[in-house]
């Protein structure tokens, strides 16, 4: 059994069966959206922050350019991404170009 929490439901948590939980996860992943503009996630617009898509992240961080996925996903399936910044900004801050 698993505990889940849902906004707008009177109970602070709900206990569901393992089978029910797996179905809920599939449903949630199907309808998951970016918190900024309700964008859908895709291979071309992946999740790069907490409920944040690549497109919205780049709009917020205009000094960065998306480079690629970096390494393999971790044990929970989370991917790290690489971004390039302006060369003079990198030198001024003493940083490399992976953000």
DRENBAKOL-285038 format. One record per residue (C-alpha): residue number from 1; residue in one letter; chain; x, y, z. Coordinates in Angstrom, 1 decimal. Each point is the difference from the previous one (the first is absolute). Example, Ala and Ser with C-alpha at 12.3 -4.5 7.8 and 13.67 -1.06 7.14 Angstrom:
<sites>
<1,'A','A',<12.3,-4.5,7.8>>
<2,'S','A',<1.4,3.4,-0.7>>
</sites>
This chain:
<sites>
<1,'X','A',<0.0,0.0,0.0>>
<2,'X','A',<1.0,3.6,-0.7>>
<3,'X','A',<-0.9,3.4,1.4>>
<4,'X','A',<-0.9,2.8,-2.5>>
<5,'X','A',<-0.8,3.7,0.5>>
<6,'X','A',<-2.4,1.8,-2.3>>
<7,'X','A',<-0.9,3.7,0.0>>
<8,'X','A',<-3.7,0.7,0.6>>
<9,'X','A',<-0.7,-3.3,1.7>>
<10,'X','A',<-1.2,0.3,3.6>>
<11,'X','A',<2.3,-2.8,1.3>>
<12,'X','A',<3.6,1.1,0.6>>
<13,'X','A',<1.1,-3.4,-1.5>>
<14,'X','A',<-1.6,-3.0,-1.6>>
<15,'X','A',<1.1,-3.6,0.1>>
<16,'X','A',<-0.2,-1.9,-3.2>>
<17,'X','A',<1.0,-3.5,-1.1>>
<18,'X','A',<3.3,-0.5,-1.8>>
<19,'X','A',<-1.9,-0.7,-3.2>>
<20,'X','A',<-2.1,3.1,0.3>>
<21,'X','A',<3.2,2.0,0.7>>
<22,'X','A',<1.6,-1.2,-3.2>>
<23,'X','A',<-3.1,1.0,-2.0>>
<24,'X','A',<0.0,3.5,1.7>>
<25,'X','A',<3.7,0.4,-1.0>>
<26,'X','A',<-0.7,-0.8,-3.6>>
<27,'X','A',<-2.9,2.5,0.0>>
<28,'X','A',<2.0,2.7,1.6>>
<29,'X','A',<2.9,-0.4,-2.4>>
<30,'X','A',<-2.5,0.2,-2.9>>
<31,'X','A',<-1.4,3.3,1.1>>
<32,'X','A',<3.1,1.6,1.6>>
<33,'X','A',<0.6,3.6,-1.0>>
<34,'X','A',<2.5,2.8,0.4>>
<35,'X','A',<-0.7,2.3,3.0>>
<36,'X','A',<0.7,3.2,-2.0>>
<37,'X','A',<-2.2,-0.2,-3.0>>
<38,'X','A',<-1.7,-3.3,0.1>>
<39,'X','A',<2.3,-1.4,-2.7>>
<40,'X','A',<0.1,-3.7,-0.8>>
<41,'X','A',<3.2,-1.9,0.5>>
<42,'X','A',<1.6,-1.9,-2.9>>
<43,'X','A',<3.3,-1.3,-1.3>>
<44,'X','A',<0.6,3.4,-1.5>>
<45,'X','A',<-1.3,1.9,3.0>>
<46,'X','A',<1.1,-2.1,3.0>>
<47,'X','A',<-0.5,0.7,3.7>>
<48,'X','A',<3.2,1.8,1.1>>
<49,'X','A',<-1.1,1.3,3.4>>
<50,'X','A',<-2.7,-0.6,2.5>>
<51,'X','A',<-3.1,0.0,-2.2>>
<52,'X','A',<1.9,2.2,-2.5>>
<53,'X','A',<0.5,-0.6,-3.7>>
<54,'X','A',<3.1,0.8,-2.0>>
<55,'X','A',<-1.8,2.8,-2.0>>
<56,'X','A',<-1.1,1.9,3.2>>
<57,'X','A',<3.4,-0.6,1.6>>
<58,'X','A',<1.8,1.6,-3.0>>
<59,'X','A',<-2.4,2.9,0.1>>
<60,'X','A',<0.9,0.7,3.6>>
<61,'X','A',<3.7,-0.5,-0.5>>
<62,'X','A',<0.6,1.9,-3.3>>
<63,'X','A',<3.8,0.0,0.5>>
<64,'X','A',<0.0,-3.9,-0.3>>
<65,'X','A',<-0.2,-2.1,-3.1>>
<66,'X','A',<-1.2,-3.7,0.2>>
<67,'X','A',<2.8,-2.3,-1.0>>
<68,'X','A',<-1.1,-3.6,0.7>>
<69,'X','A',<-0.9,-2.6,2.6>>
<70,'X','A',<3.0,-0.7,2.2>>
<71,'X','A',<0.8,-3.5,1.0>>
<72,'X','A',<-2.5,-2.7,0.8>>
<73,'X','A',<-3.2,0.4,2.1>>
<74,'X','A',<0.4,-0.7,3.7>>
<75,'X','A',<-1.6,-3.0,1.7>>
<76,'X','A',<-3.3,1.9,0.3>>
<77,'X','A',<0.0,0.8,-3.8>>
<78,'X','A',<1.0,3.7,0.4>>
<79,'X','A',<2.1,1.4,-2.7>>
<80,'X','A',<2.7,2.7,0.3>>
<81,'X','A',<0.3,2.6,-2.8>>
<82,'X','A',<2.9,2.1,-1.3>>
<83,'X','A',<-0.3,3.7,-0.9>>
<84,'X','A',<2.6,2.3,-1.5>>
<85,'X','A',<0.4,3.6,1.2>>
<86,'X','A',<1.8,3.0,-1.5>>
<87,'X','A',<3.8,-0.5,0.0>>
<88,'X','A',<0.7,3.3,1.7>>
<89,'X','A',<-2.6,-0.7,2.7>>
<90,'X','A',<1.8,-3.4,0.6>>
<91,'X','A',<3.4,1.7,0.4>>
<92,'X','A',<-1.3,2.8,2.2>>
<93,'X','A',<-1.6,-2.5,2.4>>
<94,'X','A',<2.8,-2.5,-0.2>>
<95,'X','A',<-2.4,-2.8,-1.0>>
<96,'X','A',<0.1,-2.6,-2.7>>
<97,'X','A',<-2.8,-0.1,-2.6>>
<98,'X','A',<-2.2,-2.7,1.5>>
<99,'X','A',<-2.9,1.4,2.0>>
</sites>
